[in-house]
Amino acid sequence: MITHSIYKVSHSNRHGLLAFGSHEVSYQQFHQQLALLATELRQQPAQLWLLNLEDSYLFCLALFACLHAQKTPVMLPNNQPGTLQQYRDHYEQELNEHTLGQLLLGENQPLPLKPLTPEQQLILYSSGSTAAPKKIVKSLQQLDDEIQVLSKQLGPFPNPCRFYASVSHQHIYGLLFRVLLPLCLGHAFARETLEYPEELLAISQQQHHAIVISSPALLKRLDQQAAGPLAQLISSGGPLPYQAAQIAHKLFGLLPTEILGSTETGGIAWRQQHQSDSPWTPLPEVEVGIDSSTGCMTVSSPFVSEPCPYVSADLMHYVDGQRFLLDGRADRIIKLEEKRISLPEIEQRLKMDPWIAEVAIIPVNREKRIMIGAIIRLTTQGAEQFAQQGKLALNRRFQQQLRPYIEPIAVPRLFRYPSDIPVNAQGKLVFTQLQAMFESKEHP
């Protein structure tokens, strides 16, 4: 259970380990550095401070120091040089390892920390469905409310336990689960990010009571290797394939708990895939509905940043009075020769084939016209048939299956069969990499 709210973490008398990895940090060290950094930040005229720190402890330190100094922390979708330049007008100063280190060398006498208040805010940016940055403001009250709900839904947690993560703290999912949740529970979190399946397997064999915060991007790369038990395995950022969930179950002795949510809404629902097409159940205090004009999911909860109910781009239908299934995204509708084409519908039809493990459908600009391209990751059975029959035979098979349901112009003409479909660390499809598959001859 939660031992401290977000407001009380900095003033707690807690002892012991706060973060581990390259260097271990105790709560006492955290409080000392926090008072010093907050004092230095108060002397700075800038109000909007970009947090650009890969180390989760330094990020946590910078986040709370900004808040205690009455500054506003800003987090971008990523900290690539191009992104920093694109969003340059959205922040005043940057807190990176160099500037943070310089501020910690300040000669000012540390002042007592000012109490945090529910109205204080931090700013996140999400690119959404366009390239234009979308500003999303979160109050500490919203974050604290969500931490309280998540701790009850996912708990009880073994004491002590350690939190590991393969997702960035730059995003709302990583911020909540990787940093704030363990901090409020009184458990230690890892400073570094898990990048490879082998690291996750090693943790399961070496650590008792490990909590892993992950995404489909990592979990889809697991295979049948030696592993040990985990206390919790949480996944978000995108739907986890059923096959990947079952492999994780065999490896770690428990099904991943998937969290559905977004930066705008916070957490929406959860599920564990006991069977394929397991439905989602709304989190406590979250109300889910269907918008009558669009068929899209509506979300009302204390975590929503925008006016309630928030209308998402997720299509859904109920399986009973509360639980629901997703039906793809409404914002992936394109027009070809004046016909509206639903890319999610094509994907859902193809997913019914036992030879297909995963599929992504995208529009491809080819010879001054738009064509539909299919990127397909085959099951073991499908890969065997690919080896026996060849690519053209599989292309024809999948086209024939679609023709009874899909407009002829929407039936894919272009196919690629990679060993994996590229996603980023948050489990989202990487559109530019999908497009590049049709420009290269290296892909089958």
C-alpha positions as CSV (number, residue, x, y, z in Angstrom):
1,M,0.0,0.0,0.0
2,I,1.0,3.6,-0.5
3,T,3.1,4.9,2.5
4,H,3.4,8.5,1.3
5,S,1.6,10.7,-1.2
6,I,3.6,12.6,-3.8
7,Y,3.3,15.7,-1.5
8,K,5.0,14.0,1.4
9,V,7.8,12.0,-0.3
10,S,10.3,14.8,0.1
11,H,9.6,15.3,3.8
12,S,9.4,11.7,4.8
13,N,11.7,10.3,7.5
14,R,12.1,7.1,5.5
15,H,15.5,5.4,5.5
16,G,17.1,2.8,3.3
17,L,17.6,2.5,-0.5
18,L,15.8,4.8,-3.0
19,A,17.6,4.0,-6.3
20,F,20.1,1.4,-7.4
21,G,22.3,0.7,-10.5
22,S,25.5,2.5,-11.4
23,H,25.5,4.1,-7.9
24,E,23.1,3.4,-5.0
25,V,21.3,6.3,-3.5
26,S,19.6,6.4,-0.1
27,Y,16.6,8.5,0.9
28,Q,18.9,10.6,3.1
29,Q,21.2,11.4,0.2
30,F,18.1,12.2,-1.9
31,H,16.8,14.7,0.6
32,Q,20.2,16.4,1.0
33,Q,20.7,16.8,-2.8
34,L,17.0,17.8,-3.3
35,A,17.3,20.7,-0.8
36,L,20.5,21.9,-2.4
37,L,19.2,21.7,-6.0
38,A,15.8,23.3,-5.1
39,T,17.6,26.2,-3.4
40,E,19.8,26.8,-6.5
41,L,16.8,26.6,-8.9
42,R,14.9,29.2,-6.9
43,Q,17.7,31.7,-7.8
44,Q,17.1,31.1,-11.5
45,P,14.7,33.4,-13.4
46,A,13.5,30.7,-15.9
47,Q,10.1,29.1,-15.1
48,L,9.9,26.3,-17.7
49,W,12.6,23.7,-17.2
50,L,13.1,20.9,-19.7
51,L,14.1,17.6,-18.0
52,N,16.6,15.8,-20.2
53,L,18.0,13.1,-18.1
54,E,18.3,9.4,-18.9
55,D,19.2,8.3,-15.4
56,S,15.9,7.8,-13.5
57,Y,17.3,8.9,-10.1
58,L,18.7,12.2,-11.6
59,F,15.3,12.6,-13.4
60,C,13.5,12.1,-10.1
61,L,15.8,14.5,-8.3
62,A,15.3,17.2,-11.0
63,L,11.5,16.7,-11.1
64,F,11.0,17.2,-7.4
65,A,13.6,20.0,-7.2
66,C,11.7,22.0,-9.9
67,L,8.5,21.5,-8.0
68,H,9.9,22.5,-4.7
69,A,11.5,25.6,-6.3
70,Q,8.0,26.5,-7.7
71,K,9.2,25.9,-11.3
72,T,7.3,23.9,-14.0
73,P,9.0,20.7,-15.3
74,V,8.6,20.0,-19.0
75,M,8.9,16.6,-20.6
76,L,9.2,15.9,-24.4
77,P,8.3,12.7,-26.3
78,N,12.0,12.0,-26.5
79,N,15.3,13.9,-26.1
80,Q,16.7,13.5,-29.5
81,P,18.5,16.6,-30.9
82,G,15.9,17.2,-33.5
83,T,13.1,17.0,-31.0
84,L,14.9,19.4,-28.6
85,Q,15.1,21.9,-31.5
86,Q,11.5,21.3,-32.6
87,Y,10.2,22.1,-29.2
88,R,12.7,24.9,-28.4
89,D,10.0,27.5,-28.0
90,H,8.2,25.4,-25.3
91,Y,10.8,25.6,-22.6
92,E,13.3,28.2,-21.2
93,Q,16.1,26.2,-19.7
94,E,17.3,22.6,-19.8
95,L,18.2,20.4,-16.9
96,N,20.7,17.8,-18.2
97,E,23.5,16.0,-16.5
98,H,25.9,18.9,-17.0
99,T,23.6,21.7,-15.8
100,L,22.3,19.6,-12.9
101,G,25.9,18.8,-11.8
102,Q,26.8,22.5,-12.0
103,L,23.8,23.5,-9.8
104,L,24.7,20.9,-7.2
105,L,28.1,22.6,-6.8
106,G,26.3,25.8,-5.8
107,E,27.6,27.6,-2.7
108,N,24.2,28.7,-1.4
109,Q,23.1,27.4,2.0
110,P,20.3,24.8,1.4
111,L,16.9,26.3,2.4
112,P,14.0,24.2,3.9
113,L,11.9,22.7,1.1
114,K,8.6,24.5,0.4
115,P,5.6,22.2,0.6
116,L,4.1,20.9,-2.6
117,T,0.5,21.7,-3.4
118,P,-2.1,19.8,-5.4
119,E,-2.4,22.7,-7.9
120,Q,1.2,22.5,-9.0
121,Q,1.7,21.3,-12.6
122,L,4.1,19.6,-15.0
123,I,3.9,19.7,-18.8
124,L,4.2,16.8,-21.2
125,Y,4.1,16.9,-24.9
126,S,2.6,14.2,-27.2
127,S,2.8,14.2,-30.9
128,G,-0.6,12.5,-31.1
129,S,-1.7,11.7,-34.7
130,T,0.0,14.7,-36.2
131,A,3.6,16.1,-36.1
132,A,2.4,19.2,-34.2
133,P,3.3,19.1,-30.5
134,K,0.3,18.7,-28.2
135,K,0.7,20.2,-24.8
136,I,-0.8,18.2,-21.9
137,V,-0.8,19.7,-18.4
138,K,-0.9,17.3,-15.4
139,S,-1.5,18.5,-11.8
140,L,0.1,16.8,-8.9
141,Q,-3.5,16.1,-7.7
142,Q,-4.1,14.1,-10.9
143,L,-0.9,12.2,-10.6
144,D,-1.4,11.4,-6.9
145,D,-5.0,10.2,-7.5
146,E,-3.7,7.9,-10.2
147,I,-0.9,6.5,-8.0
148,Q,-3.4,5.7,-5.3
149,V,-5.7,3.8,-7.7
150,L,-2.8,1.9,-9.3
151,S,-1.3,0.8,-6.0
152,K,-4.7,-0.7,-5.0
153,Q,-5.3,-2.3,-8.3
154,L,-1.8,-3.9,-8.7
155,G,-1.0,-4.5,-5.1
156,P,-0.2,-5.8,-2.6
157,F,3.5,-5.6,-3.4
158,P,6.1,-7.7,-1.6
159,N,8.2,-5.8,0.9
160,P,10.9,-5.2,0.0
161,C,10.8,-5.3,-3.8
162,R,12.8,-3.6,-6.6
163,F,11.4,-1.9,-9.7
164,Y,13.0,-2.3,-13.1
165,A,11.8,-0.7,-16.3
166,S,12.3,-1.0,-20.1
167,V,10.3,2.2,-20.8
168,S,11.3,5.9,-20.5
169,H,10.4,8.0,-17.6
170,Q,9.8,10.8,-20.1
171,H,6.3,9.5,-20.8
172,I,3.3,9.3,-18.5
173,Y,3.5,5.5,-18.2
174,G,7.2,5.5,-17.2
175,L,6.8,8.5,-15.0
176,L,4.0,6.9,-13.0
177,F,5.2,3.3,-12.8
178,R,9.0,3.6,-13.0
179,V,9.5,6.5,-10.6
180,L,6.4,7.8,-8.7
181,L,4.8,4.5,-7.8
182,P,7.9,2.9,-6.2
183,L,8.7,6.3,-4.6
184,C,5.3,6.5,-3.0
185,L,5.3,2.8,-2.0
186,G,8.7,3.1,-0.4
187,H,10.5,0.7,-2.8
188,A,13.8,1.2,-4.7
189,F,13.9,1.7,-8.5
190,A,16.6,1.1,-11.1
191,R,18.5,4.0,-12.5
192,E,19.2,2.4,-15.8
193,T,16.8,1.2,-18.5
194,L,16.4,-2.5,-19.5
195,E,17.2,-2.7,-23.2
196,Y,17.5,-6.4,-24.0
197,P,15.4,-9.6,-23.2
198,E,18.6,-11.2,-21.7
199,E,18.7,-8.5,-19.0
200,L,15.1,-9.2,-18.0
201,L,15.8,-13.0,-17.9
202,A,18.8,-12.4,-15.7
203,I,16.8,-10.2,-13.3
204,S,14.2,-13.0,-13.0
205,Q,16.9,-15.5,-12.1
206,Q,18.9,-13.3,-9.7
207,Q,16.4,-11.0,-7.9
208,H,13.6,-12.0,-5.6
209,H,10.5,-9.8,-5.7
210,A,11.3,-8.0,-8.9
211,I,8.6,-5.7,-10.4
212,V,9.2,-5.1,-14.1
213,I,7.6,-2.2,-16.0
214,S,7.8,-3.1,-19.6
215,S,6.1,-2.8,-23.0
216,P,5.3,-5.1,-26.0
217,A,8.5,-3.8,-27.6
218,L,10.6,-5.9,-25.2
219,L,8.2,-8.7,-24.3
220,K,7.6,-9.7,-28.0
221,R,11.4,-10.5,-28.2
222,L,11.3,-13.1,-25.4
223,D,11.8,-16.7,-26.3
224,Q,11.8,-20.0,-24.4
225,Q,14.9,-19.6,-22.3
226,A,15.7,-20.3,-18.6
227,A,14.0,-17.8,-16.3
228,G,12.9,-17.3,-12.8
229,P,9.7,-15.9,-11.1
230,L,8.7,-12.2,-11.1
231,A,6.6,-10.6,-8.5
232,Q,4.8,-8.4,-11.1
233,L,5.2,-7.9,-14.9
234,I,3.4,-4.8,-16.2
235,S,3.0,-3.9,-19.9
236,S,1.6,-0.8,-21.6
237,G,2.1,1.4,-24.7
238,G,0.2,-0.9,-27.0
239,P,-1.7,-4.2,-27.1
240,L,0.5,-7.2,-26.2
241,P,0.2,-10.1,-28.6
242,Y,-1.5,-13.1,-27.0
243,Q,1.4,-15.3,-28.0
244,A,3.9,-13.0,-26.2
245,A,1.7,-13.0,-23.1
246,Q,1.7,-16.8,-23.0
247,I,5.5,-17.0,-23.4
248,A,5.9,-14.5,-20.5
249,H,3.5,-16.6,-18.4
250,K,5.6,-19.8,-19.0
251,L,8.9,-17.9,-18.3
252,F,8.0,-15.9,-15.2
253,G,5.1,-17.8,-13.7
254,L,2.5,-15.1,-14.1
255,L,0.6,-13.3,-16.9
256,P,1.6,-9.7,-17.7
257,T,-0.8,-7.1,-16.4
258,E,-1.6,-4.8,-19.3
259,I,-2.6,-1.2,-18.7
260,L,-4.5,0.7,-21.3
261,G,-4.1,4.5,-21.2
262,S,-2.7,7.6,-22.8
263,T,-1.0,10.8,-21.9
264,E,-4.3,12.7,-22.1
265,T,-6.3,10.2,-20.1
266,G,-3.9,8.5,-17.7
267,G,-4.7,4.9,-17.0
268,I,-8.0,3.7,-18.4
269,A,-8.3,-0.1,-18.0
270,W,-6.4,-3.3,-17.3
271,R,-6.4,-6.9,-18.5
272,Q,-4.6,-10.2,-18.3
273,Q,-4.8,-12.5,-21.4
274,H,-6.1,-15.7,-20.0
275,Q,-7.4,-16.3,-23.5
276,S,-7.1,-14.6,-26.8
277,D,-9.3,-11.5,-27.0
278,S,-9.4,-11.1,-23.2
279,P,-11.5,-8.0,-22.5
280,W,-10.4,-4.9,-20.7
281,T,-11.8,-3.9,-17.3
282,P,-11.9,-0.1,-16.4
283,L,-9.7,0.9,-13.5
284,P,-11.4,2.1,-10.3
285,E,-12.8,5.6,-10.6
286,V,-12.7,5.4,-14.4
287,E,-15.9,5.5,-16.5
288,V,-15.7,4.3,-20.1
289,G,-18.4,4.9,-22.7
290,I,-19.0,5.0,-26.5
291,D,-19.5,8.3,-28.3
292,S,-22.7,8.0,-30.3
293,S,-21.5,10.0,-33.3
294,T,-18.1,8.4,-33.8
295,G,-18.2,5.0,-32.0
296,C,-15.1,6.0,-30.2
297,M,-14.3,5.3,-26.5
298,T,-15.0,8.1,-24.1
299,V,-13.2,8.4,-20.8
300,S,-14.2,10.1,-17.6
301,S,-11.9,10.0,-14.6
302,P,-9.9,12.2,-12.1
303,F,-6.8,11.6,-14.2
304,V,-8.1,13.2,-17.5
305,S,-6.3,16.4,-18.3
306,E,-9.0,17.7,-20.7
307,P,-12.7,18.3,-20.2
308,C,-14.6,15.1,-19.4
309,P,-15.6,13.0,-21.0
310,Y,-12.5,12.8,-23.2
311,V,-13.3,11.3,-26.7
312,S,-10.4,9.1,-27.8
313,A,-9.7,7.7,-31.3
314,D,-10.1,4.1,-30.0
315,L,-13.0,2.2,-31.4
316,M,-14.5,-0.3,-29.0
317,H,-17.5,-2.5,-28.1
318,Y,-18.7,-4.0,-24.8
319,V,-18.6,-7.7,-24.1
320,D,-20.8,-7.2,-21.0
321,G,-22.0,-4.3,-18.9
322,Q,-18.5,-3.1,-18.1
323,R,-15.7,-4.9,-19.9
324,F,-14.9,-4.1,-23.5
325,L,-12.7,-5.0,-26.5
326,L,-10.9,-2.6,-28.8
327,D,-11.6,-2.5,-32.5
328,G,-8.7,-0.4,-33.8
329,R,-8.3,3.3,-34.2
330,A,-10.8,5.6,-35.9
331,D,-8.0,8.0,-36.9
332,R,-6.5,5.5,-39.3
333,I,-9.2,6.0,-42.0
334,I,-7.8,7.0,-45.4
335,K,-9.4,7.8,-48.7
336,L,-8.5,6.0,-51.9
337,E,-10.4,7.1,-55.1
338,E,-13.1,8.7,-53.0
339,K,-13.6,5.5,-50.9
340,R,-13.0,5.5,-47.1
341,I,-10.6,2.7,-46.2
342,S,-10.2,1.5,-42.6
343,L,-6.7,0.3,-42.1
344,P,-7.6,-1.4,-38.7
345,E,-10.3,-3.4,-40.4
346,I,-7.8,-4.9,-42.9
347,E,-5.5,-5.7,-40.0
348,Q,-8.3,-7.4,-38.0
349,R,-9.3,-9.5,-41.0
350,L,-5.8,-10.7,-41.6
351,K,-5.1,-11.4,-37.9
352,M,-7.8,-14.2,-38.1
353,D,-5.4,-16.2,-40.3
354,P,-3.4,-18.8,-38.3
355,W,-0.3,-18.1,-40.4
356,I,-0.2,-14.4,-39.2
357,A,1.2,-13.4,-35.7
358,E,1.2,-9.7,-36.3
359,V,0.3,-7.3,-39.1
360,A,0.5,-3.6,-39.8
361,I,-1.3,-2.0,-42.7
362,I,0.0,1.4,-44.1
363,P,-0.6,3.5,-47.2
364,V,2.5,3.5,-49.5
365,N,3.2,6.1,-52.1
366,R,4.2,4.2,-55.2
367,E,4.6,5.7,-58.7
368,K,2.4,8.8,-58.0
369,R,-0.4,6.7,-56.5
370,I,-1.3,5.4,-53.1
371,M,-1.3,1.7,-52.6
372,I,-2.0,-0.4,-49.5
373,G,1.0,-2.2,-48.0
374,A,1.0,-5.1,-45.5
375,I,3.8,-5.8,-43.1
376,I,3.3,-9.3,-41.7
377,R,5.1,-11.2,-39.0
378,L,4.4,-14.9,-39.6
379,T,3.7,-17.6,-37.0
380,T,5.9,-20.7,-37.0
381,Q,3.3,-22.4,-39.2
382,G,3.3,-19.4,-41.6
383,A,7.1,-19.3,-41.7
384,E,7.2,-22.9,-42.7
385,Q,4.7,-22.3,-45.5
386,F,6.7,-19.3,-46.6
387,A,9.7,-21.5,-46.9
388,Q,7.8,-24.2,-48.9
389,Q,5.5,-22.1,-51.1
390,G,7.3,-18.8,-51.4
391,K,6.2,-15.2,-51.1
392,L,3.8,-14.9,-54.0
393,A,1.7,-17.8,-52.8
394,L,1.3,-16.2,-49.4
395,N,0.5,-12.9,-51.0
396,R,-2.3,-14.5,-53.0
397,R,-3.7,-16.4,-50.0
398,F,-4.0,-13.2,-47.9
399,Q,-5.5,-11.2,-50.8
400,Q,-8.1,-13.9,-51.4
401,Q,-9.1,-13.9,-47.8
402,L,-9.7,-10.2,-47.8
403,R,-11.6,-9.8,-51.1
404,P,-15.0,-10.9,-49.7
405,Y,-14.9,-8.1,-47.1
406,I,-12.7,-5.4,-48.4
407,E,-13.0,-3.0,-51.3
408,P,-10.8,-4.2,-54.2
409,I,-8.8,-1.0,-54.1
410,A,-8.0,-1.6,-50.4
411,V,-6.7,-5.1,-50.8
412,P,-2.9,-4.9,-50.2
413,R,-0.8,-5.0,-53.3
414,L,2.5,-4.8,-51.5
415,F,3.7,-7.3,-48.9
416,R,6.7,-7.5,-46.5
417,Y,7.5,-10.4,-44.2
418,P,10.0,-9.2,-41.5
419,S,11.0,-11.2,-38.5
420,D,9.6,-8.4,-36.3
421,I,7.5,-5.3,-36.8
422,P,9.4,-2.2,-35.6
423,V,8.0,-0.3,-32.6
424,N,9.6,2.2,-30.3
425,A,10.3,1.8,-26.6
426,Q,6.6,2.6,-25.8
427,G,5.3,-0.1,-28.0
428,K,4.1,2.3,-30.8
429,L,4.5,1.5,-34.5
430,V,7.3,3.4,-36.1
431,F,5.7,4.7,-39.3
432,T,8.9,5.9,-41.0
433,Q,10.5,2.4,-40.5
434,L,7.5,0.7,-41.9
435,Q,7.6,3.0,-44.9
436,A,11.3,2.3,-45.4
437,M,10.6,-1.5,-45.8
438,F,8.9,-0.8,-49.1
439,E,11.8,1.3,-50.3
440,S,14.4,-1.3,-49.5
441,K,15.0,-4.6,-51.3
442,E,16.5,-6.1,-48.3
443,H,13.2,-7.2,-46.8
444,P,11.5,-10.4,-48.0
